[in-house]
Amino acid sequence: MTKLSQSVLDILHDHRESIDRLDAILVYTLSERFRHTKAIGKLKAKNDLPPSDPDRESYQISRLEDLSDEAGLDPIFAKNLLNFIIQEVIQHHKKHKL
Amino acid sequence: MTKLSQSVLDILHDHRESIDRLDAILVYTLSERFRHTKAIGKLKAKNDLPPSDPDRESYQISRLEDLSDEAGLDPIFAKNLLNFIIQEVIQHHKKHKL
C-alpha cells in the first residue's frame, strides 16, 4: 500500500467514525421523539381528540424548511424525512389499535 | 373549555415543544452527517476508490440494530431510515456527477 493511499484511508476512517457517532445521536434522538409521539397518541385517544392536526403539521413543515435552510440541509430531503417519520408514527399507532 | 381539557392541552403543548427541539437536533445532525458523506464521496472519486463498500454497509446495518435495541427503537424502522438516508446520499452523489 502506498503512503498516499494509507493517508486517504486514514481520512476515510475518521469520517466514518464521525458518521457512526452521528448515527448514534440520530437513533437516540428518534427514540426520544417516539416517546413523545406515543404519549401524544395515548393522550389524544384518552381525551377523544382527533389523531391528526393539520395546523400543527403545517407548522412543522414550515419550521423544518427554516431549520433546513439554517443547517444547510436540502429542504426537500428534510420534508421527505419528516413524512417518512410521520408515516412510521401512524403505522405505530395503527399497530397499537389492532 | 373545561379545566381537564386545558390541562390536557398543556401536556400536549409540552410534548410538542420537546418534539420541535428534537427535530432541530435531527436536522443539524443530518446536516453534519451529509458533510462527512460528501467529503467521503469527493475523497473516493479523487482516489479512484469504489463508491460502494459492502463490508462497511454490513457493519453499519449490524451496528444500527444494536443501537436501536439499546435505545428502544424499532430496528426495522431504523434499518428503513438508514436506507432512506443512504438513497439520499446516492442521489446527491449522482446529482454532483451530472
N, CA and C atoms of all chains as a GROMACS GRO file, in nm:
protein
  588
    1MET      N    1   0.084  -0.120   0.000
    1MET     CA    2   0.000   0.000   0.000
    1MET      C    3   0.088   0.125   0.000
    2THR      N    4   0.056   0.219  -0.087
    2THR     CA    5   0.138   0.341  -0.096
    2THR      C    6   0.109   0.429   0.025
    3LYS      N    7   0.201   0.527   0.044
    3LYS     CA    8   0.185   0.621   0.155
    3LYS      C    9   0.057   0.704   0.137
    4LEU      N   10   0.036   0.744   0.009
    4LEU     CA   11  -0.082   0.824  -0.022
    4LEU      C   12  -0.210   0.750   0.014
    5SER      N   13  -0.220   0.624  -0.027
    5SER     CA   14  -0.345   0.554  -0.004
    5SER      C   15  -0.367   0.528   0.145
    6GLN      N   16  -0.257   0.511   0.221
    6GLN     CA   17  -0.276   0.493   0.366
    6GLN      C   18  -0.333   0.621   0.426
    7SER      N   19  -0.281   0.736   0.382
    7SER     CA   20  -0.331   0.863   0.436
    7SER      C   21  -0.477   0.885   0.396
    8VAL      N   22  -0.513   0.845   0.273
    8VAL     CA   23  -0.653   0.855   0.228
    8VAL      C   24  -0.742   0.765   0.314
    9LEU      N   25  -0.694   0.644   0.341
    9LEU     CA   26  -0.773   0.551   0.422
    9LEU      C   27  -0.790   0.603   0.565
   10ASP      N   28  -0.688   0.672   0.615
   10ASP     CA   29  -0.698   0.731   0.750
   10ASP      C   30  -0.806   0.839   0.753
   11ILE      N   31  -0.809   0.923   0.649
   11ILE     CA   32  -0.911   1.030   0.643
   11ILE      C   33  -1.050   0.966   0.633
   12LEU      N   34  -1.061   0.864   0.548
   12LEU     CA   35  -1.188   0.791   0.531
   12LEU      C   36  -1.233   0.733   0.666
   13HIS      N   37  -1.140   0.674   0.737
   13HIS     CA   38  -1.169   0.615   0.867
   13HIS      C   39  -1.222   0.720   0.966
   14ASP      N   40  -1.158   0.839   0.966
   14ASP     CA   41  -1.202   0.947   1.056
   14ASP      C   42  -1.345   0.991   1.023
   15HIS      N   43  -1.374   1.007   0.894
   15HIS     CA   44  -1.511   1.046   0.854
   15HIS      C   45  -1.611   0.940   0.899
   16ARG      N   46  -1.574   0.814   0.881
   16ARG     CA   47  -1.667   0.706   0.917
   16ARG      C   48  -1.690   0.700   1.068
   17GLU      N   49  -1.586   0.728   1.143
   17GLU     CA   50  -1.605   0.731   1.289
   17GLU      C   51  -1.702   0.842   1.327
   18SER      N   52  -1.691   0.959   1.260
   18SER     CA   53  -1.785   1.068   1.287
   18SER      C   54  -1.927   1.027   1.249
   19ILE      N   55  -1.942   0.963   1.133
   19ILE     CA   56  -2.075   0.919   1.088
   19ILE      C   57  -2.135   0.822   1.190
   20ASP      N   58  -2.052   0.730   1.242
   20ASP     CA   59  -2.103   0.634   1.341
   20ASP      C   60  -2.151   0.705   1.468
   21ARG      N   61  -2.077   0.806   1.510
   21ARG     CA   62  -2.119   0.881   1.630
   21ARG      C   63  -2.249   0.957   1.601
   22LEU      N   64  -2.257   1.018   1.483
   22LEU     CA   65  -2.378   1.093   1.446
   22LEU      C   66  -2.499   0.999   1.435
   23ASP      N   67  -2.476   0.877   1.385
   23ASP     CA   68  -2.586   0.780   1.376
   23ASP      C   69  -2.638   0.742   1.515
   24ALA      N   70  -2.548   0.735   1.611
   24ALA     CA   71  -2.593   0.706   1.749
   24ALA      C   72  -2.681   0.821   1.799
   25ILE      N   73  -2.642   0.946   1.770
   25ILE     CA   74  -2.725   1.061   1.808
   25ILE      C   75  -2.862   1.049   1.742
   26LEU      N   76  -2.862   1.016   1.612
   26LEU     CA   77  -2.990   1.006   1.539
   26LEU      C   78  -3.081   0.899   1.600
   27VAL      N   79  -3.024   0.782   1.629
   27VAL     CA   80  -3.106   0.672   1.683
   27VAL      C   81  -3.164   0.710   1.820
   28TYR      N   82  -3.081   0.766   1.908
   28TYR     CA   83  -3.130   0.801   2.042
   28TYR      C   84  -3.228   0.919   2.036
   29THR      N   85  -3.205   1.014   1.946
   29THR     CA   86  -3.297   1.129   1.933
   29THR      C   87  -3.431   1.082   1.879
   30LEU      N   88  -3.427   0.992   1.780
   30LEU     CA   89  -3.553   0.938   1.726
   30LEU      C   90  -3.628   0.858   1.830
   31SER      N   91  -3.556   0.783   1.911
   31SER     CA   92  -3.621   0.706   2.016
   31SER      C   93  -3.692   0.800   2.116
   32GLU      N   94  -3.625   0.907   2.152
   32GLU     CA   95  -3.684   1.008   2.242
   32GLU      C   96  -3.805   1.074   2.174
   33ARG      N   97  -3.794   1.103   2.045
   33ARG     CA   98  -3.905   1.163   1.970
   33ARG      C   99  -4.027   1.070   1.971
   34PHE      N  100  -4.003   0.940   1.950
   34PHE     CA  101  -4.115   0.845   1.950
   34PHE      C  102  -4.180   0.835   2.088
   35ARG      N  103  -4.101   0.852   2.192
   35ARG     CA  104  -4.158   0.851   2.327
   35ARG      C  105  -4.265   0.961   2.336
   36HIS      N  106  -4.235   1.077   2.281
   36HIS     CA  107  -4.332   1.188   2.286
   36HIS      C  108  -4.452   1.164   2.194
   37THR      N  109  -4.428   1.111   2.074
   37THR     CA  110  -4.543   1.090   1.984
   37THR      C  111  -4.634   0.979   2.039
   38LYS      N  112  -4.573   0.880   2.105
   38LYS     CA  113  -4.655   0.775   2.168
   38LYS      C  114  -4.741   0.835   2.278
   39ALA      N  115  -4.680   0.921   2.361
   39ALA     CA  116  -4.752   0.984   2.472
   39ALA      C  117  -4.866   1.070   2.418
   40ILE      N  118  -4.840   1.142   2.307
   40ILE     CA  119  -4.945   1.225   2.245
   40ILE      C  120  -5.058   1.135   2.194
   41GLY      N  121  -5.022   1.024   2.131
   41GLY     CA  122  -5.123   0.930   2.080
   41GLY      C  123  -5.216   0.881   2.190
   42LYS      N  124  -5.155   0.843   2.302
   42LYS     CA  125  -5.234   0.794   2.417
   42LYS      C  126  -5.323   0.904   2.472
   43LEU      N  127  -5.266   1.024   2.487
   43LEU     CA  128  -5.338   1.139   2.542
   43LEU      C  129  -5.458   1.175   2.455
   44LYS      N  130  -5.437   1.173   2.323
   44LYS     CA  131  -5.545   1.207   2.231
   44LYS      C  132  -5.656   1.101   2.235
   45ALA      N  133  -5.614   0.974   2.237
   45ALA     CA  134  -5.712   0.866   2.240
   45ALA      C  135  -5.796   0.873   2.368
   46LYS      N  136  -5.728   0.898   2.480
   46LYS     CA  137  -5.796   0.902   2.610
   46LYS      C  138  -5.894   1.019   2.619
   47ASN      N  139  -5.863   1.129   2.549
   47ASN     CA  140  -5.944   1.250   2.562
   47ASN      C  141  -6.027   1.282   2.436
   48ASP      N  142  -6.040   1.180   2.352
   48ASP     CA  143  -6.120   1.195   2.229
   48ASP      C  144  -6.081   1.316   2.145
   49LEU      N  145  -5.952   1.338   2.138
   49LEU     CA  146  -5.902   1.446   2.050
   49LEU      C  147  -5.874   1.383   1.913
   50PRO      N  148  -5.893   1.457   1.802
   50PRO     CA  149  -5.866   1.399   1.669
   50PRO      C  150  -5.719   1.360   1.655
   51PRO      N  151  -5.688   1.242   1.596
   51PRO     CA  152  -5.548   1.199   1.587
   51PRO      C  153  -5.461   1.290   1.500
   52SER      N  154  -5.522   1.350   1.395
   52SER     CA  155  -5.438   1.436   1.311
   52SER      C  156  -5.474   1.582   1.333
   53ASP      N  157  -5.375   1.669   1.312
   53ASP     CA  158  -5.393   1.813   1.338
   53ASP      C  159  -5.324   1.890   1.225
   54PRO      N  160  -5.401   1.925   1.120
   54PRO     CA  161  -5.340   1.989   1.002
   54PRO      C  162  -5.263   2.117   1.034
   55ASP      N  163  -5.310   2.198   1.130
   55ASP     CA  164  -5.239   2.321   1.165
   55ASP      C  165  -5.100   2.290   1.220
   56ARG      N  166  -5.097   2.192   1.308
   56ARG     CA  167  -4.968   2.150   1.367
   56ARG      C  168  -4.875   2.099   1.257
   57GLU      N  169  -4.929   2.019   1.165
   57GLU     CA  170  -4.845   1.962   1.059
   57GLU      C  171  -4.791   2.072   0.966
   58SER      N  172  -4.875   2.172   0.936
   58SER     CA  173  -4.828   2.286   0.853
   58SER      C  174  -4.716   2.361   0.924
   59TYR      N  175  -4.736   2.380   1.054
   59TYR     CA  176  -4.634   2.450   1.133
   59TYR      C  177  -4.502   2.372   1.129
   60GLN      N  178  -4.511   2.238   1.146
   60GLN     CA  179  -4.390   2.156   1.148
   60GLN      C  180  -4.316   2.162   1.014
   61ILE      N  181  -4.392   2.157   0.904
   61ILE     CA  182  -4.330   2.159   0.771
   61ILE      C  183  -4.261   2.294   0.747
   62SER      N  184  -4.330   2.402   0.784
   62SER     CA  185  -4.271   2.534   0.764
   62SER      C  186  -4.146   2.554   0.851
   63ARG      N  187  -4.155   2.505   0.976
   63ARG     CA  188  -4.040   2.517   1.067
   63ARG      C  189  -3.921   2.435   1.016
   64LEU      N  190  -3.951   2.317   0.964
   64LEU     CA  191  -3.848   2.229   0.914
   64LEU      C  192  -3.776   2.292   0.793
   65GLU      N  193  -3.852   2.364   0.712
   65GLU     CA  194  -3.791   2.434   0.598
   65GLU      C  195  -3.692   2.540   0.647
   66ASP      N  196  -3.733   2.615   0.750
   66ASP     CA  197  -3.645   2.718   0.806
   66ASP      C  198  -3.520   2.656   0.868
   67LEU      N  199  -3.542   2.548   0.946
   67LEU     CA  200  -3.430   2.481   1.012
   67LEU      C  201  -3.331   2.425   0.909
   68SER      N  202  -3.385   2.363   0.803
   68SER     CA  203  -3.300   2.302   0.700
   68SER      C  204  -3.217   2.410   0.633
   69ASP      N  205  -3.282   2.524   0.608
   69ASP     CA  206  -3.214   2.636   0.546
   69ASP      C  207  -3.096   2.682   0.633
   70GLU      N  208  -3.122   2.698   0.761
   70GLU     CA  209  -3.017   2.739   0.856
   70GLU      C  210  -2.904   2.637   0.862
   71ALA      N  211  -2.943   2.507   0.859
   71ALA     CA  212  -2.845   2.400   0.880
   71ALA      C  213  -2.775   2.359   0.750
   72GLY      N  214  -2.820   2.415   0.636
   72GLY     CA  215  -2.760   2.378   0.508
   72GLY      C  216  -2.801   2.240   0.462
   73LEU      N  217  -2.922   2.198   0.503
   73LEU     CA  218  -2.973   2.066   0.462
   73LEU      C  219  -3.074   2.087   0.349
   74ASP      N  220  -3.072   1.998   0.249
   74ASP     CA  221  -3.168   2.007   0.139
   74ASP      C  222  -3.311   2.004   0.195
   75PRO      N  223  -3.391   2.111   0.176
   75PRO     CA  224  -3.525   2.116   0.237
   75PRO      C  225  -3.619   2.009   0.184
   76ILE      N  226  -3.596   1.964   0.059
   76ILE     CA  227  -3.682   1.856   0.004
   76ILE      C  228  -3.653   1.726   0.078
   77PHE      N  229  -3.525   1.700   0.101
   77PHE     CA  230  -3.488   1.581   0.178
   77PHE      C  231  -3.549   1.588   0.318
   78ALA      N  232  -3.539   1.705   0.383
   78ALA     CA  233  -3.590   1.720   0.519
   78ALA      C  234  -3.741   1.694   0.522
   79LYS      N  235  -3.812   1.746   0.421
   79LYS     CA  236  -3.957   1.727   0.416
   79LYS      C  237  -3.990   1.578   0.394
   80ASN      N  238  -3.916   1.513   0.303
   80ASN     CA  239  -3.938   1.369   0.280
   80ASN      C  240  -3.910   1.289   0.407
   81LEU      N  241  -3.807   1.330   0.477
   81LEU     CA  242  -3.772   1.260   0.601
   81LEU      C  243  -3.882   1.276   0.706
   82LEU      N  244  -3.934   1.398   0.720
   82LEU     CA  245  -4.043   1.420   0.817
   82LEU      C  246  -4.162   1.332   0.780
   83ASN      N  247  -4.195   1.327   0.650
   83ASN     CA  248  -4.307   1.242   0.607
   83ASN      C  249  -4.281   1.095   0.640
   84PHE      N  250  -4.156   1.052   0.620
   84PHE     CA  251  -4.118   0.914   0.650
   84PHE      C  252  -4.139   0.884   0.798
   85ILE      N  253  -4.097   0.978   0.883
   85ILE     CA  254  -4.111   0.959   1.028
   85ILE      C  255  -4.259   0.963   1.068
   86ILE      N  256  -4.335   1.057   1.009
   86ILE     CA  257  -4.478   1.068   1.041
   86ILE      C  258  -4.551   0.938   1.001
   87GLN      N  259  -4.516   0.883   0.884
   87GLN     CA  260  -4.578   0.757   0.841
   87GLN      C  261  -4.549   0.645   0.942
   88GLU      N  262  -4.426   0.645   0.994
   88GLU     CA  263  -4.388   0.545   1.094
   88GLU      C  264  -4.472   0.563   1.221
   89VAL      N  265  -4.494   0.689   1.259
   89VAL     CA  266  -4.575   0.718   1.379
   89VAL      C  267  -4.718   0.667   1.356
   90ILE      N  268  -4.773   0.694   1.234
   90ILE     CA  269  -4.910   0.649   1.202
   90ILE      C  270  -4.917   0.496   1.206
   91GLN      N  271  -4.818   0.429   1.143
   91GLN     CA  272  -4.814   0.283   1.144
   91GLN      C  273  -4.810   0.230   1.286
   92HIS      N  274  -4.731   0.296   1.369
   92HIS     CA  275  -4.716   0.255   1.507
   92HIS      C  276  -4.848   0.266   1.582
   93HIS      N  277  -4.919   0.378   1.559
   93HIS     CA  278  -5.050   0.398   1.623
   93HIS      C  279  -5.150   0.292   1.577
   94LYS      N  280  -5.145   0.262   1.446
   94LYS     CA  281  -5.237   0.160   1.391
   94LYS      C  282  -5.211   0.024   1.456
   95LYS      N  283  -5.082  -0.011   1.466
   95LYS     CA  284  -5.042  -0.139   1.523
   95LYS      C  285  -5.096  -0.153   1.666
   96HIS      N  286  -5.089  -0.042   1.739
   96HIS     CA  287  -5.131  -0.047   1.879
   96HIS      C  288  -5.283  -0.042   1.896
   97LYS      N  289  -5.354  -0.010   1.786
   97LYS     CA  290  -5.500  -0.007   1.792
   97LYS      C  291  -5.559  -0.143   1.757
   98LEU      N  292  -5.478  -0.226   1.688
   98LEU     CA  293  -5.529  -0.358   1.643
   98LEU      C  294  -5.545  -0.453   1.762
   99MET      N  295  -6.398   2.611   2.761
   99MET     CA  296  -6.304   2.498   2.773
   99MET      C  297  -6.299   2.449   2.919
  100THR      N  298  -6.311   2.320   2.939
  100THR     CA  299  -6.310   2.267   3.076
  100THR      C  300  -6.168   2.269   3.131
  101LYS      N  301  -6.160   2.255   3.265
  101LYS     CA  302  -6.029   2.254   3.330
  101LYS      C  303  -5.947   2.134   3.283
  102LEU      N  304  -6.015   2.020   3.268
  102LEU     CA  305  -5.946   1.898   3.222
  102LEU      C  306  -5.886   1.920   3.084
  103SER      N  307  -5.964   1.973   2.992
  103SER     CA  308  -5.912   1.985   2.857
  103SER      C  309  -5.797   2.086   2.849
  104GLN      N  310  -5.800   2.189   2.935
  104GLN     CA  311  -5.688   2.284   2.937
  104GLN      C  312  -5.561   2.212   2.982
  105SER      N  313  -5.574   2.129   3.085
  105SER     CA  314  -5.457   2.057   3.135
  105SER      C  315  -5.406   1.958   3.029
  106VAL      N  316  -5.498   1.896   2.958
  106VAL     CA  317  -5.458   1.804   2.850
  106VAL      C  318  -5.384   1.881   2.741
  107LEU      N  319  -5.436   1.998   2.706
  107LEU     CA  320  -5.372   2.079   2.602
  107LEU      C  321  -5.234   2.127   2.645
  108ASP      N  322  -5.219   2.153   2.776
  108ASP     CA  323  -5.087   2.193   2.828
  108ASP      C  324  -4.986   2.079   2.812
  109ILE      N  325  -5.030   1.958   2.845
  109ILE     CA  326  -4.940   1.842   2.833
  109ILE      C  327  -4.903   1.821   2.685
  110LEU      N  328  -5.005   1.832   2.599
  110LEU     CA  329  -4.983   1.819   2.455
  110LEU      C  330  -4.880   1.922   2.407
  111HIS      N  331  -4.898   2.044   2.453
  111HIS     CA  332  -4.808   2.154   2.416
  111HIS      C  333  -4.663   2.123   2.459
  112ASP      N  334  -4.647   2.072   2.582
  112ASP     CA  335  -4.513   2.036   2.631
  112ASP      C  336  -4.448   1.929   2.544
  113HIS      N  337  -4.527   1.825   2.509
  113HIS     CA  338  -4.472   1.720   2.422
  113HIS      C  339  -4.430   1.777   2.288
  114ARG      N  340  -4.513   1.866   2.234
  114ARG     CA  341  -4.482   1.923   2.102
  114ARG      C  342  -4.358   2.012   2.107
  115GLU      N  343  -4.340   2.081   2.215
  115GLU     CA  344  -4.219   2.162   2.229
  115GLU      C  345  -4.095   2.072   2.231
  116SER      N  346  -4.106   1.958   2.300
  116SER     CA  347  -3.993   1.863   2.302
  116SER      C  348  -3.968   1.810   2.162
  117ILE      N  349  -4.075   1.774   2.090
  117ILE     CA  350  -4.060   1.722   1.954
  117ILE      C  351  -3.991   1.826   1.865
  118ASP      N  352  -4.030   1.952   1.879
  118ASP     CA  353  -3.968   2.058   1.798
  118ASP      C  354  -3.818   2.071   1.827
  119ARG      N  355  -3.783   2.059   1.955
  119ARG     CA  356  -3.639   2.066   1.990
  119ARG      C  357  -3.565   1.946   1.933
  120LEU      N  358  -3.627   1.827   1.945
  120LEU     CA  359  -3.563   1.705   1.893
  120LEU      C  360  -3.549   1.712   1.740
  121ASP      N  361  -3.648   1.772   1.673
  121ASP     CA  362  -3.638   1.786   1.527
  121ASP      C  363  -3.522   1.877   1.487
  122ALA      N  364  -3.496   1.979   1.568
  122ALA     CA  365  -3.380   2.065   1.541
  122ALA      C  366  -3.251   1.984   1.554
  123ILE      N  367  -3.243   1.899   1.656
  123ILE     CA  368  -3.125   1.811   1.672
  123ILE      C  369  -3.111   1.723   1.548
  124LEU      N  370  -3.223   1.663   1.504
  124LEU     CA  371  -3.220   1.573   1.387
  124LEU      C  372  -3.170   1.645   1.262
  125VAL      N  373  -3.223   1.765   1.237
  125VAL     CA  374  -3.185   1.840   1.116
  125VAL      C  375  -3.037   1.876   1.119
  126TYR      N  376  -2.990   1.927   1.232
  126TYR     CA  377  -2.848   1.966   1.239
  126TYR      C  378  -2.756   1.844   1.236
  127THR      N  379  -2.799   1.734   1.299
  127THR     CA  380  -2.716   1.612   1.298
  127THR      C  381  -2.707   1.555   1.156
  128LEU      N  382  -2.821   1.556   1.086
  128LEU     CA  383  -2.821   1.507   0.948
  128LEU      C  384  -2.734   1.594   0.858
  129SER      N  385  -2.739   1.725   0.882
  129SER     CA  386  -2.658   1.815   0.802
  129SER      C  387  -2.509   1.785   0.822
  130GLU      N  388  -2.472   1.763   0.947
  130GLU     CA  389  -2.334   1.728   0.980
  130GLU      C  390  -2.297   1.593   0.917
  131ARG      N  391  -2.390   1.497   0.921
  131ARG     CA  392  -2.366   1.365   0.862
  131ARG      C  393  -2.341   1.378   0.711
  132PHE      N  394  -2.422   1.461   0.643
  132PHE     CA  395  -2.405   1.480   0.499
  132PHE      C  396  -2.271   1.545   0.466
  133ARG      N  397  -2.225   1.632   0.556
  133ARG     CA  398  -2.094   1.693   0.536
  133ARG      C  399  -1.987   1.583   0.523
  134HIS      N  400  -1.997   1.482   0.610
  134HIS     CA  401  -1.900   1.372   0.606
  134HIS      C  402  -1.918   1.283   0.484
  135THR      N  403  -2.044   1.252   0.448
  135THR     CA  404  -2.064   1.164   0.332
  135THR      C  405  -2.020   1.236   0.203
  136LYS      N  406  -2.041   1.368   0.198
  136LYS     CA  407  -1.994   1.444   0.080
  136LYS      C  408  -1.842   1.438   0.071
  137ALA      N  409  -1.776   1.457   0.186
  137ALA     CA  410  -1.629   1.453   0.189
  137ALA      C  411  -1.579   1.316   0.146
  138ILE      N  412  -1.646   1.210   0.192
  138ILE     CA  413  -1.608   1.074   0.153
  138ILE      C  414  -1.625   1.055   0.002
  139GLY      N  415  -1.737   1.106  -0.050
  139GLY     CA  416  -1.763   1.096  -0.194
  139GLY      C  417  -1.651   1.159  -0.276
  140LYS      N  418  -1.611   1.279  -0.235
  140LYS     CA  419  -1.504   1.350  -0.306
  140LYS      C  420  -1.372   1.274  -0.296
  141LEU      N  421  -1.343   1.228  -0.173
  141LEU     CA  422  -1.218   1.155  -0.147
  141LEU      C  423  -1.209   1.028  -0.232
  142LYS      N  424  -1.320   0.956  -0.240
  142LYS     CA  425  -1.322   0.832  -0.317
  142LYS      C  426  -1.306   0.861  -0.467
  143ALA      N  427  -1.378   0.964  -0.514
  143ALA     CA  428  -1.371   0.998  -0.657
  143ALA      C  429  -1.228   1.039  -0.694
  144LYS      N  430  -1.166   1.119  -0.607
  144LYS     CA  431  -1.031   1.170  -0.633
  144LYS      C  432  -0.927   1.058  -0.634
  145ASN      N  433  -0.951   0.954  -0.554
  145ASN     CA  434  -0.851   0.848  -0.538
  145ASN      C  435  -0.891   0.716  -0.603
  146ASP      N  436  -0.991   0.725  -0.692
  146ASP     CA  437  -1.038   0.606  -0.764
  146ASP      C  438  -1.073   0.489  -0.674
  147LEU      N  439  -1.136   0.521  -0.562
  147LEU     CA  440  -1.184   0.415  -0.473
  147LEU      C  441  -1.329   0.383  -0.512
  148PRO      N  442  -1.373   0.257  -0.500
  148PRO     CA  443  -1.512   0.225  -0.540
  148PRO      C  444  -1.612   0.301  -0.454
  149PRO      N  445  -1.720   0.356  -0.515
  149PRO     CA  446  -1.816   0.436  -0.437
  149PRO      C  447  -1.889   0.356  -0.329
  150SER      N  448  -1.915   0.226  -0.355
  150SER     CA  449  -1.987   0.150  -0.253
  150SER      C  450  -1.892   0.051  -0.185
  151ASP      N  451  -1.921   0.020  -0.058
  151ASP     CA  452  -1.835  -0.067   0.022
  151ASP      C  453  -1.925  -0.161   0.102
  152PRO      N  454  -1.951  -0.282   0.046
  152PRO     CA  455  -2.047  -0.372   0.112
  152PRO      C  456  -2.011  -0.407   0.257
  153ASP      N  457  -1.880  -0.420   0.287
  153ASP     CA  458  -1.840  -0.453   0.425
  153ASP      C  459  -1.880  -0.340   0.521
  154ARG      N  460  -1.854  -0.218   0.479
  154ARG     CA  461  -1.890  -0.102   0.560
  154ARG      C  462  -2.043  -0.096   0.580
  155GLU      N  463  -2.118  -0.124   0.472
  155GLU     CA  464  -2.264  -0.119   0.483
  155GLU      C  465  -2.317  -0.227   0.577
  156SER      N  466  -2.258  -0.348   0.570
  156SER     CA  467  -2.299  -0.456   0.661
  156SER      C  468  -2.271  -0.416   0.806
  157TYR      N  469  -2.154  -0.357   0.826
  157TYR     CA  470  -2.117  -0.312   0.961
  157TYR      C  471  -2.218  -0.210   1.012
  158GLN      N  472  -2.255  -0.113   0.925
  158GLN     CA  473  -2.348  -0.008   0.966
  158GLN      C  474  -2.484  -0.066   1.004
  159ILE      N  475  -2.532  -0.161   0.923
  159ILE     CA  476  -2.664  -0.220   0.949
  159ILE      C  477  -2.662  -0.296   1.082
  160SER      N  478  -2.556  -0.374   1.102
  160SER     CA  479  -2.548  -0.453   1.226
  160SER      C  480  -2.536  -0.361   1.348
  161ARG      N  481  -2.457  -0.254   1.334
  161ARG     CA  482  -2.440  -0.159   1.444
  161ARG      C  483  -2.572  -0.087   1.474
  162LEU      N  484  -2.644  -0.052   1.369
  162LEU     CA  485  -2.772   0.017   1.384
  162LEU      C  486  -2.873  -0.071   1.457
  163GLU      N  487  -2.867  -0.201   1.431
  163GLU     CA  488  -2.957  -0.294   1.501
  163GLU      C  489  -2.926  -0.293   1.651
  164ASP      N  490  -2.797  -0.297   1.684
  164ASP     CA  491  -2.757  -0.296   1.825
  164ASP      C  492  -2.798  -0.165   1.892
  165LEU      N  493  -2.770  -0.053   1.823
  165LEU     CA  494  -2.803   0.079   1.879
  165LEU      C  495  -2.955   0.092   1.901
  166SER      N  496  -3.034   0.047   1.802
  166SER     CA  497  -3.180   0.056   1.812
  166SER      C  498  -3.228  -0.024   1.931
  167ASP      N  499  -3.168  -0.141   1.948
  167ASP     CA  500  -3.205  -0.228   2.058
  167ASP      C  501  -3.180  -0.157   2.191
  168GLU      N  502  -3.062  -0.099   2.204
  168GLU     CA  503  -3.026  -0.025   2.326
  168GLU      C  504  -3.119   0.094   2.350
  169ALA      N  505  -3.154   0.164   2.239
  169ALA     CA  506  -3.232   0.288   2.251
  169ALA      C  507  -3.382   0.262   2.256
  170GLY      N  508  -3.424   0.135   2.237
  170GLY     CA  509  -3.567   0.105   2.238
  170GLY      C  510  -3.637   0.153   2.112
  171LEU      N  511  -3.564   0.156   2.002
  171LEU     CA  512  -3.621   0.198   1.873
  171LEU      C  513  -3.647   0.073   1.789
  172ASP      N  514  -3.760   0.071   1.718
  172ASP     CA  515  -3.793  -0.043   1.632
  172ASP      C  516  -3.680  -0.063   1.529
  173PRO      N  517  -3.610  -0.179   1.534
  173PRO     CA  518  -3.494  -0.198   1.446
  173PRO      C  519  -3.531  -0.196   1.297
  174ILE      N  520  -3.656  -0.235   1.264
  174ILE     CA  521  -3.698  -0.233   1.122
  174ILE      C  522  -3.709  -0.088   1.076
  175PHE      N  523  -3.765  -0.005   1.162
  175PHE     CA  524  -3.774   0.137   1.128
  175PHE      C  525  -3.634   0.196   1.110
  176ALA      N  526  -3.543   0.163   1.202
  176ALA     CA  527  -3.406   0.217   1.197
  176ALA      C  528  -3.338   0.176   1.066
  177LYS      N  529  -3.359   0.048   1.026
  177LYS     CA  530  -3.298  -0.002   0.903
  177LYS      C  531  -3.357   0.071   0.782
  178ASN      N  532  -3.490   0.088   0.782
  178ASN     CA  533  -3.555   0.161   0.672
  178ASN      C  534  -3.505   0.305   0.665
  179LEU      N  535  -3.486   0.363   0.782
  179LEU     CA  536  -3.438   0.502   0.787
  179LEU      C  537  -3.296   0.513   0.730
  180LEU      N  538  -3.210   0.418   0.768
  180LEU     CA  539  -3.073   0.419   0.716
  180LEU      C  540  -3.075   0.407   0.564
  181ASN      N  541  -3.160   0.316   0.513
  181ASN     CA  542  -3.172   0.301   0.367
  181ASN      C  543  -3.218   0.430   0.302
  182PHE      N  544  -3.314   0.496   0.366
  182PHE     CA  545  -3.367   0.623   0.315
  182PHE      C  546  -3.255   0.727   0.306
  183ILE      N  547  -3.173   0.734   0.411
  183ILE     CA  548  -3.063   0.832   0.414
  183ILE      C  549  -2.957   0.794   0.310
  184ILE      N  550  -2.925   0.663   0.300
  184ILE     CA  551  -2.824   0.618   0.204
  184ILE      C  552  -2.870   0.650   0.060
  185GLN      N  553  -3.000   0.629   0.032
  185GLN     CA  554  -3.053   0.662  -0.101
  185GLN      C  555  -3.033   0.810  -0.132
  186GLU      N  556  -3.057   0.893  -0.029
  186GLU     CA  557  -3.039   1.037  -0.046
  186GLU      C  558  -2.893   1.069  -0.077
  187VAL      N  559  -2.802   1.002  -0.007
  187VAL     CA  560  -2.658   1.022  -0.030
  187VAL      C  561  -2.624   0.984  -0.175
  188ILE      N  562  -2.678   0.868  -0.221
  188ILE     CA  563  -2.651   0.821  -0.358
  188ILE      C  564  -2.706   0.923  -0.459
  189GLN      N  565  -2.831   0.969  -0.436
  189GLN     CA  566  -2.892   1.070  -0.525
  189GLN      C  567  -2.805   1.195  -0.532
  190HIS      N  568  -2.756   1.234  -0.414
  190HIS     CA  569  -2.673   1.354  -0.405
  190HIS      C  570  -2.545   1.337  -0.487
  191HIS      N  571  -2.483   1.219  -0.473
  191HIS     CA  572  -2.360   1.192  -0.547
  191HIS      C  573  -2.387   1.193  -0.698
  192LYS      N  574  -2.500   1.134  -0.737
  192LYS     CA  575  -2.537   1.129  -0.880
  192LYS      C  576  -2.554   1.271  -0.933
  193LYS      N  577  -2.626   1.354  -0.856
  193LYS     CA  578  -2.654   1.492  -0.898
  193LYS      C  579  -2.522   1.567  -0.923
  194HIS      N  580  -2.425   1.542  -0.836
  194HIS     CA  581  -2.298   1.615  -0.847
  194HIS      C  582  -2.208   1.559  -0.955
  195LYS      N  583  -2.243   1.441  -1.008
  195LYS     CA  584  -2.163   1.381  -1.116
  195LYS      C  585  -2.213   1.428  -1.251
  196LEU      N  586  -2.342   1.473  -1.253
  196LEU     CA  587  -2.402   1.514  -1.382
  196LEU      C  588  -2.340   1.644  -1.433
   0.00000   0.00000   0.00000
